[in-house]
Structure formats: structure tokens, C-alpha cells
Amino acid sequence: MMNAPRAALLAALVLAGCGSDPVPPSPPANTETWDWGLPPGYPKPKVPADNPMTVAKVELGRRLFYDTRLSGNGTQSCASCHAQEKAFTDGLANAVGSTGQAHPRGSMAIVNVAYLSSLTWGNPILGSLEEQALLPMFGETPVELGLAGKEEELLARLSDFPQYHDMFADAFPGDPEPIILDNIVKAIAAFERSVVSYRSPYDRYTYEGDPSALSEAALRGKELFFSERLECFHCHGGFNFSDSVTHAGSTFTETMFHNTGLYNLGGTGAYPEGNTGIHEITHLATDMGRFRAPTLRNIALTAPYMHDGSIATLSEVLDHYAAGGRTIEAGPHAGVGSENPFKSELINGFDLTPAEKADVIAFLEALTDEALLGDARFSDPWKVEQTGGEP
């Protein structure tokens, strides 16, 4: 986790730049505005005025997102921790950086990240995808892409690849030397904004009016999910199934973090050292264990669960909330989570029969957007070129 001064220092890196040598001419710049393709009633993401969405910029960002040149040792790309087939997560309890360093938290899905007012598990400071992109690139605690101190090397790597000259010029027309760090993070952010999920069975039922899109079990689960009895919707409500949401029509932006009683070390309310949520930023006792509620879209594909991947299945997640907090009987993390003094007032526990649990899981599975997993707009362009066809 980066501290506030470190985050500010990284933000200053966008001032770095690098020129590029002339290359053969390329096709004309594509300034076509990005088409989100959203169904009626589905809000559009909020886009920064200084980084408008264009087809050329999103395509450049897609190539950079999958490019291992963006790691210090050339072994990883952004996609190494955000794989399309896993709904842009990596399936690991704890992410592993390019140097092999294990992280204390799991990789968050970038699906619908365009709608989030807070972009990480436990950092309330980062408010834009452009700023956030700098942390995996240049952060050192922990190391992710491992580019700290290699800014000029990164720019040289990209400048040495002729296709990037054309793509940066198309994406940032008018810039005399477009291969600069500021444009790299803008392009990556544009691609990440483009990864929007809106074609799940739930969406077909809700936005397209298809009454057959949800099974009877999923419909029963939907009623339970949105009931005051389970209270799931308080933290996972709205179109994005999250409570830290903003969009083009937002008049008020709210950022929320929650302690779900996952830990209660020694009955003190503490969480494991180095993984205490926004407490690491604010140092307030009441912020101990508070993390952002992730979107539940495609949740069936993003196991294991919780910030540290310490719960393996959706069934076990429901057990955790039904108990009002997790009890760990022995070991260094022993404690009764339901008695955590800093736990959210919304985590009170509930009774759920096996049949009802199965219905809730059926509803959660109905949030899976199968079309997203194979959408060529979000796929690995390097792989397409190597295979000569679709990924």
C-alpha cells in the first residue's frame, strides 16, 4: 500500500517525456469517439475532460495493457494480474508482482472500474484511473510492474517499436512528441474505462426486458439479495452492485469503506499487520479493517474472495455474512469477527436455509457477463497477431 506522500510523488512522474524518431507514414489518425454500446437506462461512465475517449486511444491503451514492456524485467503486463477470461482478475488469493513478490491483497477486477469513485481496496486518496496506473507501474511497496527508476528506459522501449509511433500519434494528434508518460497512463486509463459489463442475464432481464433471462432460482435469490433480511444491497446496490459509484449523471459522489468482521485479532478489533484497510492511510482507530466493497458483477468468476483471498467460495462468503463476521478458532489470526468493535453496523447476521443459499448463489451467478470474456475489443492484440486470428 502506498502512503499519501508516495502517491503524490508518483503522480509527479507524468511530467517525464521522451521524443521519438521519424518512422514510415501510417494510416490517418482515428479521432472517432468511443461507442460504449450500452443498453437504454444503463448510465455512461464519467470521463475526464482532459482525457476524452477515442477509438484510437482505447486501442493504444489495449496494446499497452497487454505489453510486457511495461514491466521492469519484461516479464509481466497489466493483464498478468487482470486476465479477461477471469473477468480481469488473476484467480490468486494474493497477487504476485513481476519480481515474484507476493502482495498482501488480491488483484481487483477492472470491469466497470470506470464507474468507481475509489479505485483500490483501501486507499481513499486515488480518485482517477490516470493516477492509479502509476502505482502498479512505479510502486515499490510492494513491487508490481517494477518500473521505479526506469522511466526513461520505458519510454525508450516504446519508442523503439515502430508501431507505437503511429498509434501514439493517432491517439494524441497534435502532440509533437506523443510518447510520454502522461500519454501512456491516459491511454491505459482509457482502455480500462472501456471495459464495461452490461450483458449478463441480470442485465437482459433488467435493461432489455427479457423475462426469461433469469431462472426461477435466480429470481428468488434476487428477492433475498435486495431484502432487508440479508441487507446485501446496502453495500452492493445499484447497477454496479457497489456503493462507491459515480457516472456521467452523478450529482453526488460517495466513497465508502467497510469492516465486515473478517478478523478480530485477540478480540481487539485488529486486522493482520500490513493489511488493515484505509487505517494504513488515515491511522484512525475506527478505520481499522475498512475496505471498499467490490462490484459483484462477474463475482462467480473472481474467486477467491475478500481483500486477501481468505474465503474460497461464494457459499463460504454467505456463511461469513450469515454469522455476522468470521470466527477463527486458533492461530495468529484467532478471534471472533462478529464481535469486532469496528465492524459495520450493517453486518448483523441472518438465517439462511440451504435452498435459500442456493437461490442467492444462482442470482450472483446471473451477474456473469459471458460476452465480456470473449469480447475482441478487450482481448490481447499481441496474441491475435501471433495466431493470425481471434484470441
N, C-alpha and C positions, 0 to 999 in steps of 0.2 A: 504494500500500500504506500502510495506517495504521500508525503506531507505537503502542506499548503505551499511553503517556500519552494519545494522541489517542483511542484506543479507549475508554479509561476515561472521558475527558471526554464522549464521545458517549453513553456509557451513562447518564450523569447527566441527559441530556436527557429521559428518560422521566418525570422529575418535573414537566415542564411540563404545563399543562392549560388548558382553556378551556371556559366554560359555553356553554349553548345556549338559545335562546329557545323558548317553547312553540310546538308545532305541532299540527295536527289529529291526532286519535287514529288509531292504526294497528292492524293485526291483532295478536292476542296474541303475547307473546314466545314464541319457539320454543327450548325448552331440550332438545330431543331430542338424544341423544348421537349423534355421528358414527359411521356404519357404514362401516368400511374396505372391506368386501366381499371380503376376502382368501380365497384358497383354503386348504384344510386343509394344515397344515405350513408355511405362509408366516408368518413372525413379525410381530407387531404392532409398530408404532413405539412408542418411549418418549415419553410426553407429560409435560411439566412439571406438577407438582401445582397450580401457581398459574395454569395456562392450559389447562384441560380443553377437549377438543374437543366442540363442539356444532354442530348444523346451522346455527344462526343465526350463529354466529361465523365458521364457514368461509365462509358465503355473504357476510358482510360483508367478510371478507378477500379473497374473489374480486373483489368490486367495487372495493375499494381497489387491488388488484394491477393492475387494468386502467385505473385512473383517472389521467388526465394532470394532475389537480390536485395529485398527489404529486410534481410537479417544479416547481422554482422558476419556470420560464418557461412552464409549462403545455404543454410540447411532448412530454414522454415520461412513460411509466408504467413500472412494474416489467416489464410484458410487452414493452416495447420491446426489451429485451435477452433476454427469455425467452419466445419465441413457441411456442405449443402445437404448431403444425404442424411445428416443428423440434425437437420433444422438449424444449421450453422452453430452447432456446439461440437464438442470433441468426444463425448462419451466417457470422459475421465472424471473421477472424483476431484482431482486436483490437476490443474493444467501443468504442462511441462514446457519450459522455455527452450530456446534454441541451443543453450549451453547445457541442457539436461537438468537444470534446476527445477525442482518441484515447487509449485506455488501453493499457498495456503488455501486458495479458493478455486472453484471450478470456473471454466470459461462460460460466460453468459451468452445466450443466443443473440445474434444481431438482428433477427427477424423482428420487424416493426420497431426497431430502435429509433426510427425517425420520429416516433410519437412520444418518446420518453423525455421527461424533464430532468431525470437523473440517470447517469449512464453506466454506473458500476454498482457492485454490491454494497459498497459502504463509503462512498466519497461524495458528500453533498456539494463540493466545490465545482466539479466539472459540469458545465452546462451545455457544451456543444460537442458534436462529433469531431470537429476540426481540432479542438483542444485535446479531446480524449485520445485521438490517434497518436499523439506524441508520446503518450505513456508506454504503450507496448513497444513502440519503436526505440525510445531512448531511456526508458526507466531502468533502474539498476537494483531496485529492491521490491520485488525480485526481477531478475533479468528475463525479458520475454524475447523480443527480436534482437536485442543486444547491439544496438547501433550507437550507443553512447560514445562520443568521441570520434565517430566515423561519419560525420555529416558530409564532409567533402568527398569521402570515398563513395558514399551512397550516390551522390549527385554524379560523380564520375562514372559509376557503373551504369546508371540510366542513360547518361549522355553517350556512352559507348555503344548503345544499342540503337541502330538507325531508326527502327520503327517508332521508338519513343519520341524522336524529334517531330515526326509527323503528328503523332497523337497529342502531344502536349500543345503543339501549335494549333491544332483543331479545337482542343478543349479550352484553350486560353488565347483566343485570337487577339492580336494587338499587343501581347507581351513580347518584347524584343528578345528576351531570354527566358522562355517559359519553364525550363526545367529547374525549378527552385523548390525549396522545401515547403513553402506556403502553398504552392500549387499541388504538390504531392498529397498533402493532407486534405486539401479541398477536394481533390479527385476521389480519394479513398472515402471521404465522408459522403460525397455524392452517391457513390456506389452503395454504401451501407444504407443510405436513406431509401434507395430504390428497392431494397429487399423488403417488400410488404406482403403480408399474408392476408388473403381475403377470400379464399376459395375452399374453405373447409366445409364439411357437411353443415356445421352450425351456421356458416355464412350463407350457404344456399338456402337454408331454412329461414334465416332472419332477413337477409337482404334481397334474395331472389324469390321469396315466397313459395319455395318448394316444400310442400307439407310432407313429402316422402323422404326428405333428406336426413331426418333424424329418426332413429329406431324408437320403438316404444320404450325400451330401457333407457336410451339417452334422454328422451323427453321426461321420464320420471326423474332421472338424475338431474336434469336441468332445474326442475322444480325444487329439488333438495338443495342444489347448489345456491340458488337465489333465495333460499328461505332464511328467516331469522333464526331458525333452529341450528343450522350449520354456520351461518354468517360468512361463508366463503367470499361472497360478493363484496364485502366491505373493503377487502384488500385486493381483490381480483375481479373488479367490476368493470362495467363499460365495454366498449367494443374491443379494447385491447387486453381485457382481463388483467389489469394492473391499475394501481392508484396513483402513480406518478406519471401523468399523461398530459401532453399538450398537442395541439394540432392547429391547422390554419384558422379555424374558427374560435379558438380558445380566447376567452376574455380574462381568465384567471388560471394561473399555473400553480399547481400544488406539488410539493415533493415530500414524500412520506417514507419513513423507515420504521421497521417493526422488530420487536423482540418477541419471538414466538415460543419461548421457553424450551429452546432446543438444548440448552445447557443451564446448569446451576451449580457450578463447581463448589463443593463443600458447603452448599447452602448459602453462599454469599451473593449469589446473583452473577458471579463472574463467568465469562466465556474463556475459552483457551487463549493463552497469551499469543499475541500477534494476529488474532482473528476476532477482534472484539467489535467489529462494525464501525459505525461513524464515531464511536467513542475514541478511536485512534486519531481522529481529526479534531474533535471538539474537546476531548478529555473531560467531558461531563459524566458524572457517575450515572445519571439517568439515561445516557445514551449507550450504556453497555449492552452489547448483543443486538443492537438495532441495525437491520439490513433492509435493503429495498426489496419489495415484493416483485418477483419477476413476472413477466407475462405468462399466462398459461396456454397461450397459443402454441400448438405443436408439443405440448408438455409430455405427451406419451413417448416422444422421440428423444427427450433430453435428459434421461436418467444418467447418473444418479442425481439425487435431489438435495436441496438446501445449499447454502453458500459453500459448504465444504464437502459436498457429496456424501454426507454421512448417512443418508437414508436411501436405500437401494430402489424401492419400488413405489408406485402410486398407492398401492394398498397400505404400505407402511407409513406413507405420508399421512393418509387419512387416520391411521391409528394414532399417530403423533398428535394430530389436532383433536381427535375424539377424546384423548386423555387430557387435553388442556396443557400439554407440554410433555417432553420426553423424560422418562426416568432411566438413568444409567446406574446400574446396581453397584458396579465396582470399577476399580482402576483410577487413573489420574483424572478422568472426567466425570467421576461419580457425582450424582446429585439428582434431585427431583425437580425437573424443569417446570412442572405445574406450579411450584412454589417460588419460582424466581421473582424477586421483588420488583424487577424492572420489566416484567412481561406485559405485553399489550393487554389492555382491558377487553379486547375483542376475543382473546384466546381463553375460552371458558370451558371447553369440552362439550361433548354431546354423545348421545347414544345412537348407534347406527347398527341395524341388523345386517347380516351378511348379504341379503338380497339388496338392501338399500346401498350398501357399499359398492356392489357390482353395478348398480344403476349410475352412481356418481362417476365411477371409473368409465362407464360407457359414454357418459356425457363428455368427460375430459378427453377421451379418445376421439370424439367427434369434433374436437378443435384442431385435428391434424389436417394440414393442407397438403395433400399428396401432390398436387400440381406444382407446388413450390419446390419440391425435392428434385424435380427434373426440368425445371424452367431454364431454358437455354440462356435467358437474359442474365442469370446469376451463376452460370456454370464456369468451369475453369477454361479460359480461352487457350491456354498453353496445351492442355490435354486435347482439345478439339483439333488444334493444328498438328499435333503429333500423330493423332489417329486418322486425320483426314476426314473427320465427320463429327457427328454429335457425340457428346461425352457419354 
